[in-house]
Amino acid sequence: MKVVRISFEDGDIVVVSESAVESGSNEEFEERVPLATFIRDALLSIPEEERKFVISNPASGEHKVYGIRRNAEGNPEYDYNDVPES
């Protein structure tokens, strides 16, 4: 689906597809999505190798990672929260 127009109404994102514009009817091809869901889906649609952010989902007792980089030897180094998740 190629998105033509996005608007914000009553806390939701309203996505209108190219098909709706071609047919002249917005109702059939309109989709209401919560803003947070729309943003999450847009970010996760970026191919993993092109992302410039870290997704961290630690279990209880694990530390949340917020940064990864390579040192001079090429080995990964991690920045993480010192307090484990509860």
Backbone as CSV, one residue per row, in Angstrom:
resi,resn,N_x,N_y,N_z,CA_x,CA_y,CA_z,C_x,C_y,C_z
1,MET,0.854,-1.169,0.000,0.000,0.000,0.000,0.899,1.230,0.000
2,LYS,0.691,2.090,-0.954,1.422,3.352,-1.014,0.597,4.411,-0.302
3,VAL,1.193,5.030,0.713,0.499,6.033,1.507,0.579,7.381,0.815
4,VAL,-0.569,8.034,0.695,-0.647,9.334,0.041,-0.780,10.457,1.058
5,ARG,-1.590,10.240,2.062,-1.840,11.294,3.033,-1.934,10.693,4.425
6,ILE,-1.358,11.384,5.383,-1.443,10.986,6.780,-1.924,12.206,7.554
7,SER,-2.931,12.007,8.388,-3.411,13.106,9.212,-3.589,12.617,10.649
8,PHE,-3.700,13.540,11.561,-3.835,13.241,12.982,-5.206,13.710,13.440
9,GLU,-6.039,12.758,13.903,-7.395,13.087,14.342,-7.721,12.326,15.614
10,ASP,-8.126,13.031,16.659,-8.581,12.423,17.914,-7.582,11.419,18.488
11,GLY,-6.287,11.721,18.399,-5.267,10.855,18.978,-4.858,9.692,18.099
12,ASP,-5.454,9.558,16.924,-5.107,8.493,15.990,-4.483,9.078,14.738
13,ILE,-3.701,8.276,14.068,-3.176,8.611,12.754,-4.164,8.049,11.732
14,VAL,-4.553,8.855,10.766,-5.430,8.384,9.692,-4.574,8.273,8.444
15,VAL,-4.448,7.050,7.925,-3.624,6.774,6.762,-4.538,6.559,5.570
16,VAL,-4.308,7.311,4.501,-5.097,7.175,3.273,-4.170,6.662,2.189
17,SER,-4.559,5.564,1.540,-3.713,4.939,0.527,-3.936,5.537,-0.857
18,GLU,-3.019,5.238,-1.771,-3.119,5.700,-3.154,-4.395,5.176,-3.796
19,SER,-4.809,3.964,-3.444,-6.029,3.371,-4.001,-7.252,4.210,-3.667
20,ALA,-7.272,4.789,-2.466,-8.405,5.617,-2.060,-8.488,6.868,-2.908
21,VAL,-7.362,7.476,-3.196,-7.347,8.694,-4.010,-7.791,8.382,-5.431
22,GLU,-7.317,7.273,-5.991,-7.685,6.901,-7.361,-9.170,6.611,-7.482
23,SER,-9.752,5.984,-6.464,-11.171,5.634,-6.531,-12.070,6.799,-6.139
24,GLY,-11.496,7.836,-5.521,-12.283,8.986,-5.105,-12.984,8.783,-3.771
25,SER,-12.763,7.657,-3.134,-13.412,7.380,-1.856,-12.362,7.148,-0.785
26,ASN,-12.373,7.975,0.249,-11.420,7.804,1.343,-11.876,6.775,2.365
27,GLU,-13.163,6.575,2.487,-13.699,5.725,3.546,-13.196,4.284,3.453
28,GLU,-13.231,3.706,2.274,-12.895,2.292,2.117,-11.418,2.013,2.402
29,PHE,-10.553,2.963,2.127,-9.122,2.725,2.227,-8.473,3.515,3.366
30,GLU,-9.308,4.034,4.248,-8.809,4.789,5.384,-8.524,3.817,6.521
31,GLU,-7.426,4.026,7.211,-7.086,3.179,8.349,-6.713,4.073,9.524
32,ARG,-7.355,3.840,10.666,-7.048,4.601,11.888,-6.107,3.760,12.735
33,VAL,-4.994,4.358,13.132,-3.967,3.650,13.889,-3.544,4.541,15.060
34,PRO,-3.409,3.984,16.281,-2.886,4.796,17.379,-1.502,5.336,17.021
35,LEU,-1.216,6.561,17.436,0.035,7.229,17.082,1.256,6.400,17.460
36,ALA,1.295,5.870,18.673,2.452,5.087,19.120,2.660,3.849,18.245
37,THR,1.584,3.197,17.856,1.675,2.017,16.994,2.214,2.397,15.626
38,PHE,1.743,3.511,15.088,2.197,3.973,13.781,3.696,4.255,13.799
39,ILE,4.162,4.953,14.840,5.584,5.288,14.938,6.421,4.029,15.107
40,ARG,5.992,3.121,15.989,6.726,1.864,16.198,6.839,1.078,14.894
41,ASP,5.733,0.916,14.195,5.746,0.155,12.944,6.636,0.815,11.896
42,ALA,6.618,2.153,11.838,7.467,2.860,10.876,8.946,2.647,11.194
43,LEU,9.303,2.731,12.469,10.703,2.524,12.850,11.154,1.086,12.603
44,LEU,10.295,0.137,12.922,10.672,-1.263,12.740,10.665,-1.694,11.275
45,SER,10.068,-0.892,10.403,10.078,-1.229,8.975,11.421,-0.902,8.321
46,ILE,12.276,-0.157,9.023,13.619,0.147,8.508,14.436,-1.141,8.552
47,PRO,15.092,-1.515,7.463,15.898,-2.740,7.489,16.927,-2.698,8.627
48,GLU,17.123,-3.834,9.279,17.982,-3.905,10.467,19.380,-3.352,10.227
49,GLU,19.952,-3.627,9.060,21.318,-3.171,8.786,21.396,-1.660,8.546
50,GLU,20.261,-0.991,8.347,20.247,0.457,8.122,19.814,1.247,9.354
51,ARG,19.357,0.561,10.396,18.890,1.247,11.596,20.035,1.937,12.313
52,LYS,19.749,3.069,12.885,20.729,3.811,13.672,20.300,3.843,15.139
53,PHE,19.521,2.851,15.567,19.062,2.779,16.947,19.090,1.332,17.412
54,VAL,19.073,1.153,18.732,19.156,-0.164,19.353,17.790,-0.513,19.929
55,ILE,17.332,-1.729,19.664,16.096,-2.215,20.267,16.505,-3.117,21.421
56,SER,16.071,-2.773,22.617,16.435,-3.530,23.809,15.170,-3.937,24.534
57,ASN,15.033,-5.212,24.820,13.861,-5.730,25.513,14.320,-6.700,26.601
58,PRO,14.926,-6.168,27.675,15.485,-7.046,28.691,14.429,-7.734,29.543
59,ALA,14.727,-8.958,29.929,13.865,-9.685,30.864,14.220,-9.237,32.278
60,SER,13.453,-9.674,33.238,13.709,-9.323,34.631,15.122,-9.746,35.029
61,GLY,15.871,-8.831,35.641,17.239,-9.113,36.068,18.287,-8.808,35.019
62,GLU,17.878,-8.505,33.794,18.822,-8.165,32.724,18.935,-6.653,32.612
63,HIS,19.985,-6.200,31.964,20.240,-4.771,31.827,19.773,-4.268,30.458
64,LYS,19.178,-3.089,30.423,18.731,-2.478,29.173,19.935,-1.885,28.446
65,VAL,20.139,-2.307,27.198,21.231,-1.796,26.362,20.755,-0.533,25.671
66,TYR,21.544,0.531,25.678,21.162,1.749,24.984,22.211,2.225,23.995
67,GLY,23.299,1.478,23.835,24.302,1.849,22.842,25.261,0.707,22.555
68,ILE,25.661,0.581,21.306,26.645,-0.415,20.881,27.621,0.283,19.947
69,ARG,28.902,0.004,20.130,29.924,0.555,19.233,31.068,-0.439,19.150
70,ARG,31.955,-0.233,18.207,33.139,-1.092,18.076,34.361,-0.327,18.560
71,ASN,35.223,-1.026,19.292,36.455,-0.395,19.759,37.514,-0.478,18.655
72,ALA,38.720,-0.033,18.938,39.788,0.010,17.933,40.131,-1.375,17.384
73,GLU,39.948,-2.402,18.191,40.229,-3.778,17.729,39.075,-4.383,16.937
74,GLY,37.957,-3.660,16.865,36.802,-4.160,16.113,35.832,-4.963,16.957
75,ASN,36.066,-5.036,18.250,35.175,-5.789,19.141,34.040,-4.892,19.633
76,PRO,32.846,-5.473,19.811,31.723,-4.646,20.265,31.863,-4.241,21.729
77,GLU,31.450,-3.015,22.032,31.344,-2.520,23.400,29.918,-2.028,23.580
78,TYR,29.383,-2.260,24.763,27.976,-1.949,25.016,27.837,-0.905,26.106
79,ASP,26.896,0.005,25.926,26.488,0.936,26.970,25.155,0.410,27.495
80,TYR,25.065,0.251,28.795,23.830,-0.286,29.348,23.529,0.343,30.696
81,ASN,22.254,0.232,31.090,21.808,0.758,32.360,22.415,-0.082,33.475
82,ASP,22.974,0.569,34.501,23.600,-0.159,35.608,22.601,-0.911,36.477
83,VAL,21.352,-0.479,36.465,20.330,-1.119,37.296,19.550,-2.107,36.444
84,PRO,19.524,-3.402,36.848,18.772,-4.387,36.075,17.261,-4.120,36.132
85,GLU,16.571,-4.571,35.116,15.118,-4.434,35.080,14.495,-5.285,36.177
86,SER,13.404,-4.808,36.706,12.733,-5.576,37.776,11.609,-6.416,37.227
